[in-house]
Amino acid sequence: MARGGYRAFVKAIRNYTYEEVCDIVERSGLRGRSGGGYPTGLKWKQALNTIANARYLICNAKESDPGAFTDRTILESDPYRLLEGIAIASYAIGSSEAIIFMRSGAGHALERLRIAIDRSREYGLLGHNIFSSGFNLSIRIRIEPGAFVCGEETALINTLEGRRGMPQLKPPYPATSGLFGKPTVINNVETLMNIPLIMQNGPEWFRSLGTEDSPGTKVFAIAGKGRMSGVVEVEMGTSVRDILEDIADGIREGRDFKAIQLGGATGTFIAGDDLDVPVDYEAMREKGIGMGAGGFIIIDENTCMVELVRYYMEFIRNESCGKCIPCREGTGRMLEILESVIKKPADEDSGTTLERFKGVMQLETIASVMKDTSLCGLGQTAANPFLSALHNFREEFEEHIFDRKCRANVCRGLRSFSIDVDKCTGCTACATRCPVNAIYGTRLQPYFIVSEKCTGCGICFDVCKFSAITVK
């Protein structure tokens, strides 16, 4: 409070009506920072103009994307500004109850947030008749059950109502019929953090930052193979290349750059000329790139794109709620095909080789059907990692399929190990550690590997002290 905290909230409840606060946010051009980019002020007005005896404000702080940690960092470092943003948003839509939907396992952030709520209530900034304005507000915290799909709006609402977290058909949208059938506004942490600044400095100040279509700033969690990792805030319009080269300082250990992944498990890979695309909702949408909630993962040459796509597809398959057939069956079938790509057929002479090629040919068709027919955003975007990886790294997929080769030597099922007889001393270290007993020989004499039994685990390569084992 000594540094200006809660002044914007007091200013809002003393000087503006509900409609005026919504107008200010709408004029600022603030768009939802959860990835969709829907105008925040417009969403608030839809809820405010819906006739109801109660309304709800939900702060979505779930942030379950692999590689993203912006919300958790914000909650740990500045929970009071988030509470102020929630309070202003609640006032703007005429809500007297707000809920913070938090991810499980964020114990430190949860503790900080509870302390901030208790202290704000003690100082009369939350509760009944705040500063004699006639506005009442209570804020409570709910912990998510641990399912990725519960970050979707309707699944989140089902969870809060005590039901299984499964998406529902839209419309109606939560802004008109949400929690318990009442108008409900759902904003993520980063969106609400901007509200106090807009109310304090005015919508014109916010519009002076960023681009015409996407004002303001964007927070990214930089992770992966860059020289720097952490949470950064950049002005909208900054190119992805500038974030990679100027902020993350390029790739660590002098390795070659391969791609940037934005948007978490259902995000897209950016490479080549697309690196010059600005951080702007419309510009990225034109190129088929989703901004996501803030994950910015840097990938170098030692990463196998096929294996990475398979990993994300396994994650999505496991997190699918199973309600709609395209997502439930499509993710499972895509994972099955990708797993067949990263290993050699058990019998080259059997029909498995033909089945493998037929499955690969189905991948793009399955991805297209999932995108068009899935119920919620999880299924609709589940194929994004595969489609963008195939677009940028088709030759890597072809090497796996046709040449049985992984250029990064990551896919165990495609690795071939052999022993250099001139270097092998017969120490038996590799033979004793082999989990499938694929290494034979006589002590103090050169050993050899039976390729038919080898699973490509690489344990022999790791334990050999004489560099006698080679991998191809």
N, C-alpha and C positions, 0 to 999 in steps of 0.2 A: 504493500500500500504506500510505503514511503517513496517508492520508485514509480508510482503512477498506476499501480495495479487496481483494478475494479473501478477506476474513474469512468471508463467507457460504459460500463454497466450502469452505474449510477446516472450518468448522463442520459442513457437511453430510457430508463424507467421514469426519469423526472421530466424530460423534455420532449419525448416523442411518443406517438401512438404506435400500436402494433403495425398498422399499415405503413407508417413512415419509416420504421426500422426496416421492413421488408423492401421498401422502395430504395433506401440507401444501399442495401446489399445488392439489389438488382442493378442499380446504376453503376456499382463498382465493377460489375462483370465477373465476380467471383464464380468459379465453376467447381463442381465437386472434385476433390483431389483423390478419389478412390479409383479412378481409371476411366469412368464413363464420361466425366466432364459435363454433367448436366448443370444448368444455371441454378445456383443455390437460392437466389432471391425468388425465382419463379417457383421452385419447389415449396418454399415457405408460404408463398401466397396461395398455392393450391390447398395447402393444409388449413390456412387461416380462413379461406373463403368457403370451406366445407362446413356446413352446419352440424354441430355436434355439442354434447354437453361436457366433453373432455377431449383433450389432445395430448399427444406424447412426443417427447424429443428423445431420440436414441443416439448416443455417440458410439459408433462402431469402432472399437479399439482392438478388434480381434487380431488382425495382421498375421495371418498364418502362412503367407507365401514364403517358401524357402529363399533365404538370402535377403529378406527385408527385415529391418529392425528400426525403422524411423519412429513408429508410434511408441514403441517401448522406450526409446531414448528420450522422446519428448515428455512422456509421462514421468520419467525419472528425474528430468532436469527442470521442467517448468509446469507442474500440474495446475498451478493457480491460474495461468492464462487460459488453459483448457477449460477450467471451471467457469471462468468469466465468459468465454465464448459460448459455453452451454447455457449459461444464465441469460445472455442476450438473445440467443436463438429461441430459448423457451419463451421468453417474453414476447418475441416477435410473432410467434404462432399461437400465443394464448395458452401455453401449456403450463401447468403447475407441477408437473412431474417429469423428471428426466432420468434416463437410465444410461449407465456406461457399461457397455458390453465388452468385457475384457477377455483376453486370451488366458488360457490356463498356463501355469508355469512361470508367470512373470511376477514373482513374489516381491521383488524390490519395488517395482513400479506400483504394484497394488498397495504396498505399505505407504509409499509416498502419497498416493492419491487419497487414501483414507485419512491420513493426517491432514491433508489440505482441506478435505470436506469438513472434518470436525472443526478445524480452526476457523474456516469461513462461516460455519454455523454459529460459533461462539461470538464472532464479531458482527452478527446480524446480517451477513451478506447472503445467507440462505435461511429459509424458514418461512414464518408467517409475517405478512405485511412488511415487507422489506423496505426500510427507510421510509415508512409511512406512505408508501406508494399504492398500497392496496394489492400489490403483486405478491403471490405466494409461490415458493419453489422448494421442492425437495429433490435431492439427487441421491440415487442409490446405485450400487455396483452389482452387476451379475457376471459370473464367470462362465465362459462358454464350455460346452461339454467335450471339446477336443476334436471336433470334426471340421475339416476344411470347408465343407459346403455350408456350414452355419454362418459363414461370412456373407452369404447371399441374403438380400433383404428379407424376402419372405420366409426363408429357412430360419433366419435369425428371429423373426417374429414368432414362428412356431415354437422355437426353443424357449422364448420368454413366456409363452403361454403354457408351458409344461408339456408340449407335444414333441414328437420326433422331429428333428431338424431336417425337413424336406421342403424344397421349393414348391411354390404354388403358381398357377397360371396368372399372368397379368395381361390386361387389367382385371379387376381394379388394382391400382397402384397403392402402396402404403400411404402416400400423401393424402389419399381420400378415404381409404379403408385399410387400416393397418392393425396395430396391437389392440386386441379385443374389439375389433371392428371400428375403432376410432381413428381419426386422421393422425398419422404418425410421420414425422420427419426423421430420416436417418442420414446423418452426416458422419464422415470419418474424422479422426483426430486432426489431421492437417487442415481440413476445411475450417473447422471450428477455431483453430488457433489464429486464423486470419481475421475473425470477426471483431475482436477488440481493437485491432489496429485500424480497421476500416471505420469503425465508429469513432475512434479518437482522432484520426487524421483526415477522414472524409473519403468519399468514393473517388474523387478526382485524383487524390494522391495515389490510391491503389491502381487506378487506370494508367498512371504515368509509368508504372513498371510493366515489363513484359511486352506482349504484342497486342494488336487490336482485338483479335479474337480470343486471346488467352492472356488476360492481365495477371499481374502478380508474380509470384515466385513458385518454384517447385522444389520439394525436398527429396533427395535421393539417398539411399543407403548403398554406398559403394562397397562391393565385396568382390572376392575372386582373386585374380592374378595381377592386379595393378600394384604399383609401388606404394600407393596410399589406400587405406580403407577407412570408412567412417561415414558419418552423416553430413551431407553438404546441402546448402540451399543456394539455388541458382535462379537467376532471373529468367522468366519465360522468354523464349527466343534464342537462348544459348544453344549452340549445336552440340550434338552428342560427341562429336570429335573433340570439341573444346573441353568437355568434362573429362574425357579419356586422357587427353594429352596434357592439359594445363592443370587440372585439379588432381586427377589420379596419378599424374606424372608418368604415364605410359605403363609398359609391362615390366614386371620385376625380372631380375636376373638376365636381362638382355634377350629374352625370348621373343619370338614373333607373335604379333597380334593375330587373333583368329576371329573373334566376334564379341559383341555386347548383347546381353540378354536383358530385356526390359519386361516387367510385368509378372515376374514370378513363374510359378509352375505352368501357367497357361499363357505365358508371354511369348514374345517373338525374338528372334535373333537378328541382329543388325550387323552388317558387314559391308565392305566396299564403299561405293559412293553414298550409300544410305547413311553413313556416319555423319554426313553434312546436314542431315535433316534437323531443323530446329526443334526444341522442346516446345511444341505447340500442338494443341489437340487436333486442329484441322489439318495441319501439315503432315502430322504423323498418320492420321486416318487416311489421307490420300495415298499414302505408301503402304497401307495395310499394317501399320505398326500400332500396337496398343501401349499407352504410356504406363498403365498399371498404377499401383499404389506407391511405388517408390523403389522397388528393387532394381539395382544396377550392377549386374554381375559381369565381370571382365573375364574373358576366356582366352587362353593362349594356345600355342601350337601343340602342347602336350595333352590336349583334351580331345577325346574322340567324340565327334558330334553325334554319331549313331548311338553310342552308349549313353551319352547325356540325354538324348531324346527318349531312349528306352527308360532311363531312370525317372524322368518326369512323367512318362506315360504310366509307369508302375505306381507312382505317387497318386496320379489322378484316378487311376482305376481303383485303388484302395480307398480313396476319399469320395468316390461317387456314391450318392445316396441310394442308387438303384431304382429310383422311381420310374424313370422313362427308359424305354428300350434302347434308343440310339446311344445314349451315354453309357448305360450299363453294359450292353453287349459290344458296342463299338470300341470302347476303351480296352476291354478285355481282348478283343480280336486284334487290335492294333499292337497291343503289348505282346501277344503271342507271335505275331509276324516279326516284330522287331527283335524278339529274343531268338528267333530262328536265323536272323540275319547275322547276329554277332557270334555265331558258332558254326562249325562245319557240320554238314549232315552226317549222321552216324554211319550211313551206308550210301556211298556215292552212286552205286548201281541200282538202288531201289527207287521207288516212286517218291521218296521224300524230297529229292532234289527238285523234281517237277512241281510238287506241292509248294515248295519253298518259293519258287519263281512265281507261281500263280498267286500266292499270298502277297508277295511284294507288289504285284500289279494291282492288287485290290486296295492298297493303302490309301491312295489319293481319293478313290471313290468313297471309301468308308469315311474319310475325313470330311469330304463334302457333305455327305448325308448327315453326319453328326452336327455339323455347323448349321444346317438348315432346319433340322427337326428336333433338336434337343430342347428340353423344357426350360432350362436356366442357363446362365452364363457359363457355368462350369463345363457343361457338355458342348455348348456352342463354341467355346474357345479352347477346348481340350486338345484339338488337333493343331493349334497354332505353332507349338514348338516344332512339330514334324514338318509342317508345310513351309515354315520359314527356313528351317535347316535344309530341307530338300531344295529350296530355291537357291540358297547361297552355297551349298556344299553338296551338290548332286554327285560330283565325281567321287566324293568320299563314300557315299552310299553305294555307288556302282562298284567301287573297289571291294567293299564288304560282300556284295552280292555275287559279282562275277569272278573276282580274283582271290576271294577268301583272304583278304588282307586288311589289316588295320594299321594305317600309317602312324598312329600314335602308340602302337603296341600296347593298347589298353584292354582290348577285348580278349579275354582269356581263351575263349573257344576258337580263336583264329591264330593264336600264337604257336609257333613251332620252335621247340628247343632242341639243341644238339650239343654234343660234347666234343671239344677239340682234343684229339688224342695226344697232340704234342704238348698240351698244357696240363692235361689231367694227371694228377699224381696218385690217384687211387686212394684218396684219404677216406672215402666212404661217407663224407658228410652229406652229400646230396642224396645218396641212396637211403641212408637211415632216416632222412627227413621227408622223403617223398610219400605223400599220403595214399597214393594208389599203387605203390611198388612198381613203378614204370622204369626204374633205373637198375641195370644189372651190370655185374662185372666181378673181378677178383681183386682183393685188397692189394694195394700197391701197383696195380695194373690199370690202364685206362678203362673207364666205364662207358656205357652207352645207354641211350634213352630209347625205349620202345614207343614210337610215335602213336601207335594205335591205342595204347593205354594212357598216354599223357593227357591230362586235362588242362594243361596250360596255366596252372596256378602260379608258377614262378618261384616257388619256394627254393628249388634247387639253384636258381640264378642268384637268389639273395644270400644263400649260405656258402656258396663257392668262394673260397679265399684266393683262388689262383686265376680268376677270370677265364676259366676253361669252358664255361657254358655260354653259348650264344643264342640269341633269340631273333626270329625273323617274323 
